[in-house]
Every structure is written in C-alpha cells, then in structure tokens.
Amino acid sequence: MRKTLLPRSGGSHALVETLESRTLMSAAISHKPTLTLRDPGGVYNGGAYPASVKLNGSDAPLEGVSPEVLYYLGRSVSGPATTTAPTDAGVYTSVAVFPGSANWAVVRSNRVTFVITKARPQLVLSDPSGPATGSPFWAIATLNGSLDPLDGIFPLISYRNLKDPGAGVSYIAPTTPGIYSTKAVFPGSENYLATSTRPVFFTISSPDTITTV
C-alpha cells in the first residue's frame, strides 16, 4: 500500500494513507473470467461423461486455480452434488464454479443439463438342434457376446412346440424329438434398453437306431 505525504498549512506535512492500491486490487478482483461449460452426454458405455470447462477460452487454469464441476441427478441443481462425472444412464445437471484467485473473481457458469441414454444390447440366441439324448435342449443366449448378465439381469428364454401349438409357451427346454421355436427376451435394466430376438427354429431328431447282430 503506497503512502503519500500531503502538505498542510504552516509548512507541516501529515502522513495519510491512500486507497489507490486497494482500489486497484478491488478492480482486479472484480474482473470476472469467462467460464464456459459443455457436456453433451451420450450413450451409456460404462465410462464417465465429464463436462469440459474453459476459462477465458482456454483449458489452462488461472493463476494456478482451476474450476470445479459439480454434478446433480436430475434437471436442477438441488439435492446432493458430486464432483465425480456420472457413468449410469439418466438425466444430470452440471455447473462449474471458479473459486477465484488473487486477480480473478469468483464466477459460476450457467447450468447444463445432459442425458446419458440407455444402450441397446446385442442379444444373440443359439440353435440347439441335435439328436435326442433324453437331456433338455437348452438354447444359449449371449448379451454383448457374454454369458454374463447386464446390470444383474439375464435374458429370459422361452420355447414352443410347433407340432403342439395348444401347449403354449414353456420356459423349460424340450427333451423329446420334434420341431420347436425358441426366443430370448431381455427386459431392460438401469443402463440397457429392452430387446428380444426373433424366433429361432430348431429340431430335436430321433436318435439313431443301433442294430445289434
């Protein structure tokens, strides 16, 4: 803070304090940076969807200080917030806050609402055709190429005996010779859309007859 000697009557001087430096500091602190927040969201892929933030058009911090992004579940900035970018499907709202520095004022961005949409899984059902063995002919369904569930949910597999339409749908694999259809349905989950396969037709043939001489 600069000191200034001002003349007084009678030739004496008094030491007075000027507010110049304080005014300059106040002017600098009141200078607000431009804070831009962007988060377009996307389709669920198991990864995070962090927002991108720019200060005065740059990714660099100001005087070593970086903005912080807060994420809220839903379309408002109410309720608990987290600094961890979301990964699950849903609607989120983000807002960036620059806490200020020696020469830059505190500033808060406009809120940005974004959506992580559910992904459509790839559901594939096998053809279990073969000769009768007395054991059930289970069709095998894979989700995204794996036998593992998605979000803890497995697909449901049904069977129909095409020679006995009145038997209806069964969820137990057939064992006897005949012509059947099978279908897999994934009911959907937190992060994946519901989907189903087309009917897969398969045949359980009669076992080969072995003749003993």
Phi and psi restraints in degrees (value plus and minus 20) as a CYANA .aco file:
   2 ARG   PHI    -100.6   -60.6
   2 ARG   PSI     120.2   160.2
   3 LYS   PHI    -121.8   -81.8
   3 LYS   PSI     121.3   161.3
   4 THR   PHI    -149.4  -109.4
   4 THR   PSI     113.0   153.0
   5 LEU   PHI    -113.4   -73.4
   5 LEU   PSI      99.5   139.5
   6 LEU   PHI    -126.4   -86.4
   6 LEU   PSI     116.1   156.1
   7 PRO   PHI     -90.4   -50.4
   7 PRO   PSI     123.6   163.6
   8 ARG   PHI    -140.0  -100.0
   8 ARG   PSI     146.4   186.4
   9 SER   PHI     -83.6   -43.6
   9 SER   PSI     127.0   167.0
  10 GLY   PHI      66.6   106.6
  10 GLY   PSI     -10.9    29.1
  11 GLY   PHI      62.1   102.1
  11 GLY   PSI     -23.7    16.3
  12 SER   PHI    -105.8   -65.8
  12 SER   PSI     140.9   180.9
  13 HIS   PHI    -143.5  -103.5
  13 HIS   PSI     126.6   166.6
  14 ALA   PHI    -139.0   -99.0
  14 ALA   PSI     125.8   165.8
  15 LEU   PHI    -107.6   -67.6
  15 LEU   PSI      97.6   137.6
  16 VAL   PHI    -142.7  -102.7
  16 VAL   PSI     134.4   174.4
  17 GLU   PHI    -121.2   -81.2
  17 GLU   PSI     107.9   147.9
  18 THR   PHI    -114.3   -74.3
  18 THR   PSI     139.1   179.1
  19 LEU   PHI    -122.3   -82.3
  19 LEU   PSI      -5.2    34.8
  20 GLU   PHI     -79.4   -39.4
  20 GLU   PSI     -69.3   -29.3
  21 SER   PHI     -86.1   -46.1
  21 SER   PSI     -57.6   -17.6
  22 ARG   PHI     -85.0   -45.0
  22 ARG   PSI     -58.6   -18.6
  23 THR   PHI     -85.4   -45.4
  23 THR   PSI     -62.8   -22.8
  24 LEU   PHI     -82.7   -42.7
  24 LEU   PSI     -61.8   -21.8
  25 MET   PHI     -84.3   -44.3
  25 MET   PSI     -62.8   -22.8
  26 SER   PHI     -82.6   -42.6
  26 SER   PSI     -59.9   -19.9
  27 ALA   PHI     -85.1   -45.1
  27 ALA   PSI     -59.8   -19.8
  28 ALA   PHI     -87.0   -47.0
  28 ALA   PSI     -64.3   -24.3
  29 ILE   PHI     -86.2   -46.2
  29 ILE   PSI     -53.6   -13.6
  30 SER   PHI     -95.6   -55.6
  30 SER   PSI     -26.2    13.8
  31 HIS   PHI     -95.5   -55.5
  31 HIS   PSI      94.2   134.2
  32 LYS   PHI    -112.5   -72.5
  32 LYS   PSI     113.3   153.3
  33 PRO   PHI     -95.7   -55.7
  33 PRO   PSI     138.7   178.7
  34 THR   PHI    -106.3   -66.3
  34 THR   PSI      99.7   139.7
  35 LEU   PHI    -134.0   -94.0
  35 LEU   PSI      96.2   136.2
  36 THR   PHI    -135.6   -95.6
  36 THR   PSI     108.3   148.3
  37 LEU   PHI    -139.1   -99.1
  37 LEU   PSI     116.8   156.8
  38 ARG   PHI    -162.7  -122.7
  38 ARG   PSI     112.5   152.5
  39 ASP   PHI    -171.8  -131.8
  39 ASP   PSI      80.3   120.3
  40 PRO   PHI    -100.6   -60.6
  40 PRO   PSI     -29.3    10.7
  41 GLY   PHI      51.5    91.5
  41 GLY   PSI    -175.8  -135.8
  42 GLY   PHI     140.4   180.4
  42 GLY   PSI    -183.5  -143.5
  43 VAL   PHI    -115.8   -75.8
  43 VAL   PSI     119.4   159.4
  44 TYR   PHI     -74.6   -34.6
  44 TYR   PSI     110.6   150.6
  45 ASN   PHI    -159.8  -119.8
  45 ASN   PSI     -10.2    29.8
  46 GLY   PHI      69.3   109.3
  46 GLY   PSI     -32.2     7.8
  47 GLY   PHI    -121.0   -81.0
  47 GLY   PSI     150.2   190.2
  48 ALA   PHI    -101.9   -61.9
  48 ALA   PSI     135.5   175.5
  49 TYR   PHI    -139.0   -99.0
  49 TYR   PSI      58.1    98.1
  50 PRO   PHI     -95.3   -55.3
  50 PRO   PSI     128.4   168.4
  51 ALA   PHI     -97.4   -57.4
  51 ALA   PSI     133.1   173.1
  52 SER   PHI    -122.2   -82.2
  52 SER   PSI     116.3   156.3
  53 VAL   PHI    -146.0  -106.0
  53 VAL   PSI     118.1   158.1
  54 LYS   PHI    -147.5  -107.5
  54 LYS   PSI     117.9   157.9
  55 LEU   PHI    -128.0   -88.0
  55 LEU   PSI      97.5   137.5
  56 ASN   PHI      32.8    72.8
  56 ASN   PSI      18.2    58.2
  57 GLY   PHI      59.1    99.1
  57 GLY   PSI     -11.9    28.1
  58 SER   PHI    -145.9  -105.9
  58 SER   PSI     134.3   174.3
  59 ASP   PHI    -102.2   -62.2
  59 ASP   PSI     -31.8     8.2
  60 ALA   PHI     -95.6   -55.6
  60 ALA   PSI     129.4   169.4
  61 PRO   PHI     -91.5   -51.5
  61 PRO   PSI     145.8   185.8
  62 LEU   PHI    -124.5   -84.5
  62 LEU   PSI      97.6   137.6
  63 GLU   PHI      33.7    73.7
  63 GLU   PSI      19.0    59.0
  64 GLY   PHI      59.3    99.3
  64 GLY   PSI     -16.4    23.6
  65 VAL   PHI    -129.3   -89.3
  65 VAL   PSI     108.7   148.7
  66 SER   PHI    -128.8   -88.8
  66 SER   PSI     132.5   172.5
  67 PRO   PHI     -93.2   -53.2
  67 PRO   PSI     138.5   178.5
  68 GLU   PHI    -135.7   -95.7
  68 GLU   PSI     118.7   158.7
  69 VAL   PHI    -125.9   -85.9
  69 VAL   PSI     110.9   150.9
  70 LEU   PHI    -129.3   -89.3
  70 LEU   PSI     120.2   160.2
  71 TYR   PHI    -139.1   -99.1
  71 TYR   PSI     115.5   155.5
  72 TYR   PHI    -142.8  -102.8
  72 TYR   PSI     125.3   165.3
  73 LEU   PHI    -101.2   -61.2
  73 LEU   PSI     105.6   145.6
  74 GLY   PHI      86.9   126.9
  74 GLY   PSI    -188.1  -148.1
  75 ARG   PHI    -120.8   -80.8
  75 ARG   PSI      -7.1    32.9
  76 SER   PHI    -154.0  -114.0
  76 SER   PSI     152.4   192.4
  77 VAL   PHI    -123.3   -83.3
  77 VAL   PSI      15.4    55.4
  78 SER   PHI    -124.7   -84.7
  78 SER   PSI     138.8   178.8
  79 GLY   PHI      68.1   108.1
  79 GLY   PSI    -194.7  -154.7
  80 PRO   PHI     -86.8   -46.8
  80 PRO   PSI     124.7   164.7
  81 ALA   PHI    -137.8   -97.8
  81 ALA   PSI     136.5   176.5
  82 THR   PHI    -157.5  -117.5
  82 THR   PSI     133.3   173.3
  83 THR   PHI    -113.5   -73.5
  83 THR   PSI     -19.8    20.2
  84 THR   PHI    -111.2   -71.2
  84 THR   PSI     106.1   146.1
  85 ALA   PHI     -84.7   -44.7
  85 ALA   PSI     120.9   160.9
  86 PRO   PHI     -92.2   -52.2
  86 PRO   PSI     134.7   174.7
  87 THR   PHI    -141.4  -101.4
  87 THR   PSI     -50.8   -10.8
  88 ASP   PHI     -98.9   -58.9
  88 ASP   PSI     136.3   176.3
  89 ALA   PHI     -83.6   -43.6
  89 ALA   PSI     122.2   162.2
  90 GLY   PHI     137.0   177.0
  90 GLY   PSI    -197.8  -157.8
  91 VAL   PHI    -125.9   -85.9
  91 VAL   PSI     112.0   152.0
  92 TYR   PHI    -154.2  -114.2
  92 TYR   PSI     138.9   178.9
  93 THR   PHI    -148.6  -108.6
  93 THR   PSI     112.5   152.5
  94 SER   PHI    -139.4   -99.4
  94 SER   PSI     132.0   172.0
  95 VAL   PHI    -166.6  -126.6
  95 VAL   PSI     120.1   160.1
  96 ALA   PHI    -125.7   -85.7
  96 ALA   PSI     123.1   163.1
  97 VAL   PHI    -149.7  -109.7
  97 VAL   PSI     105.2   145.2
  98 PHE   PHI    -119.4   -79.4
  98 PHE   PSI      98.9   138.9
  99 PRO   PHI     -97.0   -57.0
  99 PRO   PSI     -20.9    19.1
 100 GLY   PHI      72.9   112.9
 100 GLY   PSI     141.2   181.2
 101 SER   PHI    -166.8  -126.8
 101 SER   PSI    -187.0  -147.0
 102 ALA   PHI     -80.6   -40.6
 102 ALA   PSI     -54.7   -14.7
 103 ASN   PHI    -143.0  -103.0
 103 ASN   PSI     -14.4    25.6
 104 TRP   PHI    -149.9  -109.9
 104 TRP   PSI     119.6   159.6
 105 ALA   PHI    -100.6   -60.6
 105 ALA   PSI     141.6   181.6
 106 VAL   PHI     -86.6   -46.6
 106 VAL   PSI     116.9   156.9
 107 VAL   PHI    -166.2  -126.2
 107 VAL   PSI     129.6   169.6
 108 ARG   PHI    -146.0  -106.0
 108 ARG   PSI     116.4   156.4
 109 SER   PHI     -99.9   -59.9
 109 SER   PSI     147.2   187.2
 110 ASN   PHI     -86.7   -46.7
 110 ASN   PSI     130.9   170.9
 111 ARG   PHI     -97.8   -57.8
 111 ARG   PSI     127.7   167.7
 112 VAL   PHI    -145.6  -105.6
 112 VAL   PSI     101.2   141.2
 113 THR   PHI    -117.3   -77.3
 113 THR   PSI     113.4   153.4
 114 PHE   PHI    -160.0  -120.0
 114 PHE   PSI     144.7   184.7
 115 VAL   PHI    -147.0  -107.0
 115 VAL   PSI     114.1   154.1
 116 ILE   PHI    -123.9   -83.9
 116 ILE   PSI      89.9   129.9
 117 THR   PHI    -103.8   -63.8
 117 THR   PSI     137.1   177.1
 118 LYS   PHI     -88.7   -48.7
 118 LYS   PSI     125.8   165.8
 119 ALA   PHI    -108.3   -68.3
 119 ALA   PSI     132.5   172.5
 120 ARG   PHI    -115.6   -75.6
 120 ARG   PSI      95.5   135.5
 121 PRO   PHI     -95.5   -55.5
 121 PRO   PSI     136.9   176.9
 122 GLN   PHI    -114.2   -74.2
 122 GLN   PSI      95.0   135.0
 123 LEU   PHI    -131.2   -91.2
 123 LEU   PSI     100.7   140.7
 124 VAL   PHI    -145.1  -105.1
 124 VAL   PSI     116.3   156.3
 125 LEU   PHI    -140.0  -100.0
 125 LEU   PSI     113.9   153.9
 126 SER   PHI    -102.8   -62.8
 126 SER   PSI     142.8   182.8
 127 ASP   PHI    -119.5   -79.5
 127 ASP   PSI      91.8   131.8
 128 PRO   PHI    -110.8   -70.8
 128 PRO   PSI       2.2    42.2
 129 SER   PHI     -75.9   -35.9
 129 SER   PSI     130.1   170.1
 130 GLY   PHI     146.6   186.6
 130 GLY   PSI     155.6   195.6
 131 PRO   PHI     -95.3   -55.3
 131 PRO   PSI     125.3   165.3
 132 ALA   PHI     -81.7   -41.7
 132 ALA   PSI     118.3   158.3
 133 THR   PHI    -147.6  -107.6
 133 THR   PSI     -24.4    15.6
 134 GLY   PHI      72.9   112.9
 134 GLY   PSI     -31.3     8.7
 135 SER   PHI    -118.8   -78.8
 135 SER   PSI     135.8   175.8
 136 PRO   PHI     -83.7   -43.7
 136 PRO   PSI     125.2   165.2
 137 PHE   PHI    -121.6   -81.6
 137 PHE   PSI      62.9   102.9
 138 TRP   PHI     -97.1   -57.1
 138 TRP   PSI     110.5   150.5
 139 ALA   PHI     -98.3   -58.3
 139 ALA   PSI     130.9   170.9
 140 ILE   PHI    -133.1   -93.1
 140 ILE   PSI     105.7   145.7
 141 ALA   PHI    -128.6   -88.6
 141 ALA   PSI     115.3   155.3
 142 THR   PHI    -137.7   -97.7
 142 THR   PSI     124.4   164.4
 143 LEU   PHI    -133.8   -93.8
 143 LEU   PSI      97.3   137.3
 144 ASN   PHI      33.6    73.6
 144 ASN   PSI      18.5    58.5
 145 GLY   PHI      58.8    98.8
 145 GLY   PSI      -9.5    30.5
 146 SER   PHI    -149.4  -109.4
 146 SER   PSI     133.1   173.1
 147 LEU   PHI    -103.8   -63.8
 147 LEU   PSI     -26.5    13.5
 148 ASP   PHI     -94.3   -54.3
 148 ASP   PSI     133.9   173.9
 149 PRO   PHI     -94.2   -54.2
 149 PRO   PSI     145.8   185.8
 150 LEU   PHI    -128.7   -88.7
 150 LEU   PSI     101.9   141.9
 151 ASP   PHI      34.5    74.5
 151 ASP   PSI      13.5    53.5
 152 GLY   PHI      60.9   100.9
 152 GLY   PSI     -12.8    27.2
 153 ILE   PHI    -135.2   -95.2
 153 ILE   PSI     108.6   148.6
 154 PHE   PHI    -115.7   -75.7
 154 PHE   PSI     135.6   175.6
 155 PRO   PHI     -92.5   -52.5
 155 PRO   PSI     135.2   175.2
 156 LEU   PHI    -124.2   -84.2
 156 LEU   PSI     109.9   149.9
 157 ILE   PHI    -131.7   -91.7
 157 ILE   PSI     109.2   149.2
 158 SER   PHI    -138.7   -98.7
 158 SER   PSI     141.5   181.5
 159 TYR   PHI    -155.6  -115.6
 159 TYR   PSI     128.0   168.0
 160 ARG   PHI    -153.2  -113.2
 160 ARG   PSI     117.8   157.8
 161 ASN   PHI    -109.5   -69.5
 161 ASN   PSI      89.7   129.7
 162 LEU   PHI     -90.3   -50.3
 162 LEU   PSI     -37.3     2.7
 163 LYS   PHI    -111.1   -71.1
 163 LYS   PSI     -23.2    16.8
 164 ASP   PHI    -161.9  -121.9
 164 ASP   PSI      49.6    89.6
 165 PRO   PHI     -78.2   -38.2
 165 PRO   PSI     -48.0    -8.0
 166 GLY   PHI     -89.8   -49.8
 166 GLY   PSI     -32.1     7.9
 167 ALA   PHI     -92.5   -52.5
 167 ALA   PSI     -38.7     1.3
 168 GLY   PHI      54.5    94.5
 168 GLY   PSI    -183.0  -143.0
 169 VAL   PHI    -110.0   -70.0
 169 VAL   PSI     118.1   158.1
 170 SER   PHI    -145.1  -105.1
 170 SER   PSI     127.7   167.7
 171 TYR   PHI    -127.0   -87.0
 171 TYR   PSI      -6.5    33.5
 172 ILE   PHI    -131.5   -91.5
 172 ILE   PSI     108.7   148.7
 173 ALA   PHI     -84.5   -44.5
 173 ALA   PSI     122.3   162.3
 174 PRO   PHI     -94.3   -54.3
 174 PRO   PSI     139.8   179.8
 175 THR   PHI    -143.6  -103.6
 175 THR   PSI     -44.2    -4.2
 176 THR   PHI    -113.1   -73.1
 176 THR   PSI     136.0   176.0
 177 PRO   PHI     -78.6   -38.6
 177 PRO   PSI     123.0   163.0
 178 GLY   PHI     142.2   182.2
 178 GLY   PSI    -198.6  -158.6
 179 ILE   PHI    -131.6   -91.6
 179 ILE   PSI     110.7   150.7
 180 TYR   PHI    -154.4  -114.4
 180 TYR   PSI     144.6   184.6
 181 SER   PHI    -147.1  -107.1
 181 SER   PSI     130.6   170.6
 182 THR   PHI    -156.5  -116.5
 182 THR   PSI     131.2   171.2
 183 LYS   PHI    -166.1  -126.1
 183 LYS   PSI     121.4   161.4
 184 ALA   PHI    -132.5   -92.5
 184 ALA   PSI     118.8   158.8
 185 VAL   PHI    -149.1  -109.1
 185 VAL   PSI     106.2   146.2
 186 PHE   PHI    -123.9   -83.9
 186 PHE   PSI      99.8   139.8
 187 PRO   PHI     -96.6   -56.6
 187 PRO   PSI     -23.6    16.4
 188 GLY   PHI      75.2   115.2
 188 GLY   PSI     141.9   181.9
 189 SER   PHI    -172.3  -132.3
 189 SER   PSI    -188.6  -148.6
 190 GLU   PHI     -78.4   -38.4
 190 GLU   PSI     -57.3   -17.3
 191 ASN   PHI    -138.1   -98.1
 191 ASN   PSI     -21.2    18.8
 192 TYR   PHI    -149.9  -109.9
 192 TYR   PSI     122.7   162.7
 193 LEU   PHI     -94.4   -54.4
 193 LEU   PSI     137.1   177.1
 194 ALA   PHI     -91.1   -51.1
 194 ALA   PSI     125.7   165.7
 195 THR   PHI    -176.5  -136.5
 195 THR   PSI     144.7   184.7
 196 SER   PHI    -168.2  -128.2
 196 SER   PSI     140.6   180.6
 197 THR   PHI    -113.3   -73.3
 197 THR   PSI     145.3   185.3
 198 ARG   PHI     -95.7   -55.7
 198 ARG   PSI     138.1   178.1
 199 PRO   PHI     -80.1   -40.1
 199 PRO   PSI     118.0   158.0
 200 VAL   PHI    -129.0   -89.0
 200 VAL   PSI     104.0   144.0
 201 PHE   PHI    -114.7   -74.7
 201 PHE   PSI     116.8   156.8
 202 PHE   PHI    -165.1  -125.1
 202 PHE   PSI     141.7   181.7
 203 THR   PHI    -145.2  -105.2
 203 THR   PSI     114.2   154.2
 204 ILE   PHI    -123.9   -83.9
 204 ILE   PSI      91.7   131.7
 205 SER   PHI    -108.3   -68.3
 205 SER   PSI     141.9   181.9
 206 SER   PHI     -88.8   -48.8
 206 SER   PSI     123.8   163.8
 207 PRO   PHI     -87.3   -47.3
 207 PRO   PSI     130.8   170.8
 208 ASP   PHI     -81.4   -41.4
 208 ASP   PSI     119.8   159.8
 209 THR   PHI    -105.3   -65.3
 209 THR   PSI     105.9   145.9
 210 ILE   PHI    -122.4   -82.4
 210 ILE   PSI     101.8   141.8
 211 THR   PHI    -118.7   -78.7
 211 THR   PSI     107.4   147.4
 212 THR   PHI    -125.1   -85.1
 212 THR   PSI     107.5   147.5
